[in-house]
Amino acid sequence: MRTTVGIIGAGPAGLLLARLLHNAGIDSVVLESRDRAYVEQRQRAGILEQGTVDVLRAAGAGRRMDREGLRHDGIELRYARQRHRVDFPALTGGRSVMVYAQTEVCKDLIALQLKEGGPLLFEAEALAVENVGEEATAGPRVRFGHRGAEDVLECDYVVGCDGFWGVARKAIPAELTRVFERAYPFGWLGILADVPPSHDELVYARHERGFALLSMRSPSVSRLYLQVPEGTDAEAWSDDDIWAELERRFETADDWRLERGPITQKSVTSMRSYVHEPMRHGRLFLAGDAAHIVPPTGAKGLNLAVGDVVTFARALTYERETGSPELLDAYSETCLRRVWQAERFSHDMTTLLHRAPDATPFEDRLQLARLERIASSRAAETDLAEGYTGFPFG
Ligand SMILES: Cc1cc2nc3c(=O)[nH]c(=O)nc-3n(C[C@H](O)[C@H](O)[C@H](O)COP(=O)(O)OP(=O)(O)OC[C@H]3O[C@@H](n4cnc5c(N)ncnc54)[C@H](O)[C@@H]3O)c2cc1C
């Protein structure tokens, strides 16, 4: 097989990149190791920044999102049984976010790709990325396994959109790489429940027993999270224990109530910050989780993936139109500027709201002081609102 851009991975990064390239008249092939049903049902992110919403619409992938997504103009911070609403449009000149699950974004992009785009191969696992460095004498290629046989995809560029555990990053020599990493000593126990959300916007709760988040997937499905110790087994928590703990952490001084409902899914996610520099090696470009991970508190993972592939698609289009590799050469630097802003924001939100296992009373008081500062200073609140609704694409 031969194509211009070989894309490894059909998560949001790979699928959107294929769509953007198709719209620009550039051909690509997407290789995805899992089957279609798995990719379409994998529960993950659900908050789309204003910039991501704009990109999906412009790419022709926003129709169902505009019909079924829920526009949110703010979030609620909850601490010391008090409630404080952060009003995004008022603080950011009209920006908001959209609640529309990653599963739905992927379904929409897969349907478009299969109908109008280039090949998208499921159960096609990339095994190795070869000949991408400047020293290579032959063109780039991806070796992959498909239907029990090994095949080769030859291309001009390879984009590794294969997530944190993928193979693309391994093709960059270790001596050219710098990795920045932090693991957090807690995780999130996430549940899906068949119950209408108890609040019409997301609620981020700081509590002495740990963080809790109320979010939603639709008007009838709630998504809720509890901070739990690292290594927690989700099955060790009964449904009653989960609801009781959520009620404790969301408790307010007024008559607000958390509605319970049947839990249909529960799982534990670990929390990590990770950046791989550079994001490019010769003709290999990394995008999304393949290059960086953020803890989910800032809702940035999917949005960063979108920023990366928009940057790549623009750079390649520019190269095709002008012959200049200037933007491709600047890819890593351009993406990393935005990545580090998101890393900072996600880290700030995580330390603002979670209780570390070894937190001292002094640190507890500082956390409350930071929250009170946001609730009482327009400048501090604006900083949060700008970060949450998203940093500009490069
Ligand atoms: C469990 C979990 C929960 C999350 N929850 C949230 C959240 O609540 N909020 C939030 O903002 N973000 C969340 N995230 C982060 C967000 O989902 C990711 O940032 C986003 O999925 C990144 O998209 P991506 O396309 O870069 O990577 P991915 O979505 O990981 O997609 C990578 C794709 O590559 C495929 N692949 C891997 N290896 C190969 C290979 N060798 N060959 C071919 N294909 C391969 C994978 O099967 C996958 O389909 C969560 C992430 C995880 C893992």
Ligand as a Chemical Component Dictionary entry (heavy atoms), coordinates in Angstrom:
data_LIG
# 
_chem_comp.id                   LIG 
_chem_comp.type                 NON-POLYMER 
_chem_comp.pdbx_formal_charge   0 
_chem_comp.three_letter_code    LIG 
# 
loop_
_chem_comp_atom.comp_id 
_chem_comp_atom.atom_id 
_chem_comp_atom.alt_atom_id 
_chem_comp_atom.type_symbol 
_chem_comp_atom.charge 
_chem_comp_atom.model_Cartn_x 
_chem_comp_atom.model_Cartn_y 
_chem_comp_atom.model_Cartn_z 
_chem_comp_atom.pdbx_ordinal 
LIG C1  C1  C 0 -9.145  5.740  30.564 1  
LIG C2  C2  C 0 -9.071  7.161  30.061 2  
LIG C3  C3  C 0 -10.014 8.124  30.492 3  
LIG C4  C4  C 0 -9.941  9.445  30.021 4  
LIG N1  N1  N 0 -10.840 10.362 30.469 5  
LIG C5  C5  C 0 -10.759 11.646 30.039 6  
LIG C6  C6  C 0 -11.648 12.629 30.490 7  
LIG O1  O1  O 0 -12.536 12.363 31.279 8  
LIG N2  N2  N 0 -11.501 13.911 30.008 9  
LIG C7  C7  C 0 -10.502 14.230 29.090 10 
LIG O2  O2  O 0 -10.401 15.386 28.644 11 
LIG N3  N3  N 0 -9.662  13.308 28.657 12 
LIG C8  C8  C 0 -9.748  12.038 29.101 13 
LIG N4  N4  N 0 -8.892  11.127 28.656 14 
LIG C9  C9  C 0 -7.904  11.570 27.678 15 
LIG C10 C10 C 0 -8.455  11.573 26.252 16 
LIG O3  O3  O 0 -9.366  10.515 26.087 17 
LIG C11 C11 C 0 -7.269  11.425 25.326 18 
LIG O4  O4  O 0 -6.437  12.550 25.509 19 
LIG C12 C12 C 0 -7.679  11.301 23.855 20 
LIG O5  O5  O 0 -8.300  10.054 23.653 21 
LIG C13 C13 C 0 -6.457  11.438 22.973 22 
LIG O6  O6  O 0 -6.769  11.040 21.667 23 
LIG P1  P1  P 0 -5.688  10.317 20.761 24 
LIG O7  O7  O 0 -6.363  10.105 19.471 25 
LIG O8  O8  O 0 -4.416  11.055 20.829 26 
LIG O9  O9  O 0 -5.386  8.925  21.490 27 
LIG P2  P2  P 0 -6.326  7.683  21.760 28 
LIG O10 O10 O 0 -7.719  8.094  21.968 29 
LIG O11 O11 O 0 -5.650  6.882  22.824 30 
LIG O12 O12 O 0 -6.295  6.865  20.398 31 
LIG C14 C14 C 0 -5.169  6.109  20.007 32 
LIG C15 C15 C 0 -5.629  5.027  19.070 33 
LIG O13 O13 O 0 -4.501  4.330  18.560 34 
LIG C16 C16 C 0 -4.762  2.943  18.574 35 
LIG N5  N5  N 0 -3.477  2.260  18.596 36 
LIG C17 C17 C 0 -2.609  2.128  19.626 37 
LIG N6  N6  N 0 -1.528  1.432  19.255 38 
LIG C18 C18 C 0 -1.704  1.131  17.949 39 
LIG C19 C19 C 0 -0.924  0.421  16.995 40 
LIG N7  N7  N 0 0.263   -0.120 17.316 41 
LIG N8  N8  N 0 -1.392  0.274  15.733 42 
LIG C20 C20 C 0 -2.596  0.817  15.384 43 
LIG N9  N9  N 0 -3.384  1.496  16.261 44 
LIG C21 C21 C 0 -2.930  1.646  17.516 45 
LIG C22 C22 C 0 -5.626  2.753  19.805 46 
LIG O14 O14 O 0 -6.385  1.561  19.757 47 
LIG C23 C23 C 0 -6.498  3.995  19.752 48 
LIG O15 O15 O 0 -7.678  3.789  19.025 49 
LIG C24 C24 C 0 -8.930  9.812  29.121 50 
LIG C25 C25 C 0 -7.989  8.854  28.700 51 
LIG C26 C26 C 0 -8.039  7.560  29.169 52 
LIG C27 C27 C 0 -6.989  6.559  28.707 53 
# 
loop_
_chem_comp_bond.comp_id 
_chem_comp_bond.atom_id_1 
_chem_comp_bond.atom_id_2 
_chem_comp_bond.value_order 
_chem_comp_bond.pdbx_ordinal 
LIG C1  C2  SING 1  
LIG C2  C3  SING 2  
LIG C2  C26 DOUB 3  
LIG C3  C4  DOUB 4  
LIG C4  N1  SING 5  
LIG C4  C24 SING 6  
LIG N1  C5  DOUB 7  
LIG C5  C6  SING 8  
LIG C5  C8  SING 9  
LIG C6  O1  DOUB 10 
LIG C6  N2  SING 11 
LIG N2  C7  SING 12 
LIG C7  O2  DOUB 13 
LIG C7  N3  SING 14 
LIG N3  C8  DOUB 15 
LIG C8  N4  SING 16 
LIG N4  C9  SING 17 
LIG N4  C24 SING 18 
LIG C9  C10 SING 19 
LIG C10 O3  SING 20 
LIG C10 C11 SING 21 
LIG C11 O4  SING 22 
LIG C11 C12 SING 23 
LIG C12 O5  SING 24 
LIG C12 C13 SING 25 
LIG C13 O6  SING 26 
LIG O6  P1  SING 27 
LIG P1  O7  DOUB 28 
LIG P1  O8  SING 29 
LIG P1  O9  SING 30 
LIG O9  P2  SING 31 
LIG P2  O10 DOUB 32 
LIG P2  O11 SING 33 
LIG P2  O12 SING 34 
LIG O12 C14 SING 35 
LIG C14 C15 SING 36 
LIG C15 O13 SING 37 
LIG C15 C23 SING 38 
LIG O13 C16 SING 39 
LIG C16 N5  SING 40 
LIG C16 C22 SING 41 
LIG N5  C17 SING 42 
LIG N5  C21 SING 43 
LIG C17 N6  DOUB 44 
LIG N6  C18 SING 45 
LIG C18 C19 SING 46 
LIG C18 C21 DOUB 47 
LIG C19 N7  SING 48 
LIG C19 N8  DOUB 49 
LIG N8  C20 SING 50 
LIG C20 N9  DOUB 51 
LIG N9  C21 SING 52 
LIG C22 O14 SING 53 
LIG C22 C23 SING 54 
LIG C23 O15 SING 55 
LIG C24 C25 DOUB 56 
LIG C25 C26 SING 57 
LIG C26 C27 SING 58 
# 
